[in-house]
Amino acid sequence: MTRIFLHGAGRMARRVLALAPQSENVEVLGLVSRSKPKDTIPMDWYASLEEFTGEIDLLIDFTLPAGTTAAADWCARHGVALLTGTTGLSVEERRALKTAAQKVPVLWAPNLSFGVAVATSLVRRAASAFGASANIHIAETHHEHKLDAPSGTALALAEAVMEGRCEPLEDLLKSAQQEKPIEQGEGELTFSSVREGEVIGEHTVSFRLADEEIEITHKALNRDVFAKGALKAGEWLAGQPAGYYSTSDWLDLG
Ligand SMILES: NC(=O)c1ccc[n+]([C@@H]2O[C@H](COP(=O)([O-])OP(=O)(O)OC[C@H]3O[C@@H](n4cnc5c(N)ncnc54)[C@H](OP(=O)(O)O)[C@@H]3O)[C@@H](O)[C@H]2O)c1
């Protein structure tokens, strides 16, 4: 049985909480969020990780970047695996996860759906096949509450493009956040973000060639796809040695 704490009590953490009873091998023992949930929750609540002194195997984090780095530090000090789906992490915040991964298993996934993992793999292969002859555009649409842009998934798809083209990743995050095109030889990588209504998450990667265009699209129909992924990936992660993992490691997609 994997003993879990949830970090965060928002839209995503609530779906993980609701779906956990459907998984035989996991048990959610507590929830940590700065403000106390207004409704009744069937478990212990803590205002901060530092207040908890018991034993757990896994922390599932859906918060904001500051919450995620605090979670990484706490997990490393307490020998607890960390699965985080929080997006909008800076280079330094991602480095904090890698530091924690020297002591405990850490999986950071800006998207926990199986469909996006497969789409990312397809994007990597397409980028490799087309090379610099394709201009690539990554378009994403999310609900109006989402704070970061481009989305973590859009950036992960861009990383797959860069890997497929064997281009360095260093400037990707900086250029994307400044909404500047990323020059790649002849080809260019651009982003667009739309925030409207309650759209859960839609991503399209378009490969534009001289005489043709290919699009790879993923649409999340509800949040359960991410919550189920978090529970399954978390159960897998808790059994791994210390290290920094991705959904590709969990799903063995290569
Ligand atoms: N990986 C995926 O598949 C996936 C899917 C959907 C969303 N996401 C990402 O998951 C994150 C959360 O999304 P959401 O829709 O659940 O957001 P949300 O509804 O706004 O909830 C965020 C939660 O984080 C808590 N929080 C914020 N800052 C914190 C801190 N410094 N320390 C501790 N807790 C903190 C908030 O509560 P308090 O302010 O009371 O602490 C709140 O409960 C976002 O980054 C989103 O992009 C990832």
PDBQT file of the ligand as one rigid body, heavy atoms in Angstrom, charges set to zero:
ROOT
HETATM    1  N1  LIG A 301       0.642  17.833 -14.644  1.00  0.00    +0.000 N 
HETATM    2  C1  LIG A 301      -0.615  17.817 -15.010  1.00  0.00    +0.000 C 
HETATM    3  O1  LIG A 301      -1.104  16.854 -15.624  1.00  0.00    +0.000 OA
HETATM    4  C2  LIG A 301      -1.463  19.017 -14.646  1.00  0.00    +0.000 A 
HETATM    5  C3  LIG A 301      -2.817  19.047 -14.975  1.00  0.00    +0.000 A 
HETATM    6  C4  LIG A 301      -3.572  20.160 -14.593  1.00  0.00    +0.000 A 
HETATM    7  C5  LIG A 301      -2.967  21.197 -13.890  1.00  0.00    +0.000 A 
HETATM    8  N2  LIG A 301      -1.642  21.137 -13.630  1.00  0.00    +0.000 N 
HETATM    9  C6  LIG A 301      -0.932  22.179 -12.850  1.00  0.00    +0.000 C 
HETATM   10  O2  LIG A 301      -1.114  21.895 -11.468  1.00  0.00    +0.000 OA
HETATM   11  C7  LIG A 301      -1.018  23.121 -10.718  1.00  0.00    +0.000 C 
HETATM   12  C8  LIG A 301      -2.255  23.270  -9.824  1.00  0.00    +0.000 C 
HETATM   13  O3  LIG A 301      -3.391  23.369 -10.664  1.00  0.00    +0.000 OA
HETATM   14  P1  LIG A 301      -4.851  23.545 -10.025  1.00  0.00    +0.000 P 
HETATM   15  O4  LIG A 301      -5.742  23.749 -11.199  1.00  0.00    +0.000 OA
HETATM   16  O5  LIG A 301      -5.143  22.464  -9.042  1.00  0.00    +0.000 OA
HETATM   17  O6  LIG A 301      -4.634  24.943  -9.259  1.00  0.00    +0.000 OA
HETATM   18  P2  LIG A 301      -5.524  25.604  -8.122  1.00  0.00    +0.000 P 
HETATM   19  O7  LIG A 301      -6.932  25.110  -8.212  1.00  0.00    +0.000 OA
HETATM   20  O8  LIG A 301      -5.256  27.051  -8.184  1.00  0.00    +0.000 OA
HETATM   21  O9  LIG A 301      -4.884  25.008  -6.768  1.00  0.00    +0.000 OA
HETATM   22  C9  LIG A 301      -3.590  25.329  -6.329  1.00  0.00    +0.000 C 
HETATM   23  C10 LIG A 301      -3.436  24.873  -4.885  1.00  0.00    +0.000 C 
HETATM   24  O10 LIG A 301      -2.079  25.109  -4.491  1.00  0.00    +0.000 OA
HETATM   25  C11 LIG A 301      -2.070  25.683  -3.181  1.00  0.00    +0.000 C 
HETATM   26  N3  LIG A 301      -0.859  26.502  -3.073  1.00  0.00    +0.000 N 
HETATM   27  C12 LIG A 301      -0.520  27.580  -3.794  1.00  0.00    +0.000 A 
HETATM   28  N4  LIG A 301       0.682  28.039  -3.434  1.00  0.00    +0.000 NA
HETATM   29  C13 LIG A 301       1.138  27.226  -2.457  1.00  0.00    +0.000 A 
HETATM   30  C14 LIG A 301       2.330  27.174  -1.673  1.00  0.00    +0.000 A 
HETATM   31  N5  LIG A 301       3.319  28.070  -1.831  1.00  0.00    +0.000 N 
HETATM   32  N6  LIG A 301       2.460  26.174  -0.770  1.00  0.00    +0.000 NA
HETATM   33  C15 LIG A 301       1.486  25.269  -0.613  1.00  0.00    +0.000 A 
HETATM   34  N7  LIG A 301       0.331  25.256  -1.317  1.00  0.00    +0.000 NA
HETATM   35  C16 LIG A 301       0.162  26.229  -2.223  1.00  0.00    +0.000 A 
HETATM   36  C17 LIG A 301      -3.366  26.481  -3.125  1.00  0.00    +0.000 C 
HETATM   37  O11 LIG A 301      -3.893  26.558  -1.814  1.00  0.00    +0.000 OA
HETATM   38  P3  LIG A 301      -3.469  27.613  -0.733  1.00  0.00    +0.000 P 
HETATM   39  O12 LIG A 301      -3.269  28.920  -1.466  1.00  0.00    +0.000 OA
HETATM   40  O13 LIG A 301      -4.560  27.613   0.263  1.00  0.00    +0.000 OA
HETATM   41  O14 LIG A 301      -2.224  27.040  -0.168  1.00  0.00    +0.000 OA
HETATM   42  C18 LIG A 301      -4.343  25.591  -3.906  1.00  0.00    +0.000 C 
HETATM   43  O15 LIG A 301      -4.927  24.626  -3.053  1.00  0.00    +0.000 OA
HETATM   44  C19 LIG A 301      -0.849  24.224 -11.770  1.00  0.00    +0.000 C 
HETATM   45  O16 LIG A 301       0.515  24.511 -11.919  1.00  0.00    +0.000 OA
HETATM   46  C20 LIG A 301      -1.403  23.595 -13.047  1.00  0.00    +0.000 C 
HETATM   47  O17 LIG A 301      -0.869  24.159 -14.223  1.00  0.00    +0.000 OA
HETATM   48  C21 LIG A 301      -0.890  20.058 -13.985  1.00  0.00    +0.000 A 
ENDROOT
TORSDOF 0
